[in-house]
Amino acid sequence: MAVLPVDHPLADHATLTGPDLADDPLVFFPRAAGSHAHDKNLRPLVEAGYRPRIVQEGNNWTTILHLVGEGLGVTIAPRSATFTAPQTVRIVPLTETTATTTVYVAHRVDDDRALVRNFLALLPKDDARASGPEDRTAYAAADLDVVPEITAATTEARSDIGSG
């Protein structure tokens, strides 16, 4: 997702691409905080042949989104990072990117608690990705932190950083 200040010239677009953001300064987290996630989130720019120009760093997404809202630049964030975005930013889906996040949710097969059922219900099913044993279900469009496979039932979730 592209995150821009509400008064940014592109804030009213329905979708954006990496090249649309190429000339904008970026607010981002330090690469040392997570090189894999750092690279994945910058992929829409890099795929299009642009070198990101990071002008301000923040230690977490909340800080980054608020810095964007104050006009220090724009950012590219996973959808889950935008759920608590301030009113001073506009969140615009990115297209023309292959950037995704893979999530593994581990849970007990026989765990029927409402909390588990409700959480799993938030992950839209994508039967095309389903594979493996019966207790393995594939989902799309959830972008949470990765939890390693540690129990009998594992759910794989994928999310576009862009929209398609």
Secondary structure as UniProt FT lines:
FT   STRAND          2..5
FT   TURN            6..7
FT   TURN            9..12
FT   HELIX           18..21
FT   TURN            22..23
FT   STRAND          26..28
FT   HELIX           31..33
FT   HELIX           35..47
FT   TURN            48..49
FT   STRAND          54..57
FT   HELIX           61..69
FT   TURN            70..71
FT   STRAND          74..76
FT   HELIX           79..82
FT   TURN            83..84
FT   TURN            87..88
FT   STRAND          89..92
FT   STRAND          100..107
FT   TURN            109..110
FT   HELIX           114..121
FT   HELIX           127..129
FT   TURN            134..135
FT   STRAND          137..140
FT   STRAND          153..160
//
